[in-house]
Amino acid sequence: MACLFCRIIEGEIPSKKVYEDEYVYAFYDIAPMAPVHVLLIPKQHMDSADAVTAENSVYVAKIFEAIPTVAKACGLVNGYRVITNCGEDGCQSVKHLHFHLLGGKKLPETLA
């Protein structure tokens, strides 16, 4: 069975889409950690940042090209944070590479 995010990309699981192109799907997180919390995911399945290679890195590049567009569409004019979690110790909850776009307020400087 496909992973959760692959199923969201395929439309099997509903999401509140913010942005989509050939490489990237972006949608609002269902458990936001900031006033604006969007997930940006590659349309090609990759388990985590550890799975990025020369052959598939175009998906990561396209995500980072989309980030300013998504941030602007979400009204993030004063800045934002982009985070990816990798593996168990990094608290990666879904085994599909994804980037959290967080903003809408002054964020704390530390993770602790």
C-alpha positions in Angstrom: 0.0 0.0 0.0 1.2 3.5 -0.8 2.4 5.8 2.0 0.1 8.5 3.5 1.6 11.3 1.5 1.5 9.3 -1.8 -2.2 8.7 -1.1 -2.7 12.5 -0.5 -0.9 13.3 -3.8 -3.2 10.7 -5.6 -6.3 12.3 -4.1 -7.2 9.2 -2.1 -7.0 11.2 1.1 -8.3 14.7 1.2 -6.1 17.7 1.9 -6.3 21.4 1.8 -4.0 22.1 -1.2 -2.0 25.3 -1.3 0.2 24.6 -4.4 0.8 21.9 -7.0 3.0 21.5 -10.0 4.6 18.6 -11.9 7.1 18.0 -9.0 5.6 19.4 -5.8 2.5 19.1 -3.8 1.9 21.5 -0.9 -0.9 21.4 1.7 -1.8 22.6 5.1 -0.7 20.4 8.0 -3.6 18.9 10.0 -1.8 19.5 13.3 -0.3 23.0 12.8 2.7 24.1 15.0 2.4 27.7 13.9 -0.4 30.0 12.5 0.8 28.9 9.0 2.0 25.3 8.7 2.3 23.9 5.2 3.9 20.7 4.1 5.7 20.6 0.8 6.3 17.1 -0.6 7.9 15.7 -3.7 5.5 13.9 -6.0 8.1 11.1 -6.3 8.3 9.0 -3.2 11.5 9.3 -1.2 11.7 8.0 2.3 13.7 10.9 3.7 16.5 13.3 3.1 18.8 10.3 3.2 17.2 9.1 0.0 18.1 12.2 -2.1 20.4 11.3 -5.0 21.8 13.0 -8.1 19.0 11.3 -10.0 16.1 12.6 -7.9 17.4 15.8 -6.4 15.5 17.8 -9.0 12.4 17.3 -6.8 14.1 18.9 -3.8 15.2 21.8 -6.0 11.7 22.3 -7.3 10.4 22.3 -3.7 12.8 25.1 -2.8 11.8 27.0 -5.9 8.2 26.7 -4.8 8.7 27.8 -1.2 8.7 31.6 -1.9 5.6 31.3 -4.0 3.8 29.2 -1.3 5.0 31.6 1.5 3.7 34.6 -0.4 0.4 32.9 -1.1 0.1 32.2 2.7 0.8 35.8 3.6 4.3 35.2 5.1 5.8 38.6 4.4 7.9 38.9 7.5 9.8 35.6 7.2 9.3 31.9 7.8 11.1 28.7 8.7 11.6 25.6 6.6 12.4 22.3 8.4 12.7 18.6 7.4 12.9 15.8 9.9 15.0 12.7 9.0 14.7 9.3 10.7 13.6 8.3 14.2 16.0 10.6 16.1 14.9 13.5 13.9 11.2 12.7 14.8 10.2 12.0 11.2 6.6 10.8 11.5 5.8 10.1 7.9 8.4 8.1 5.8 8.0 10.4 2.7 10.4 13.3 2.4 8.6 16.5 3.4 9.4 20.1 4.3 7.5 22.1 7.0 6.9 25.7 6.1 6.2 27.5 9.4 5.3 31.2 9.9 2.6 33.7 10.7 4.2 34.8 14.0 7.7 35.3 15.5 9.0 31.8 16.0 11.3 30.8 18.8 15.0 30.7 18.1 15.6 27.3 19.5 13.9 23.9 19.2 14.0 23.2 22.9 
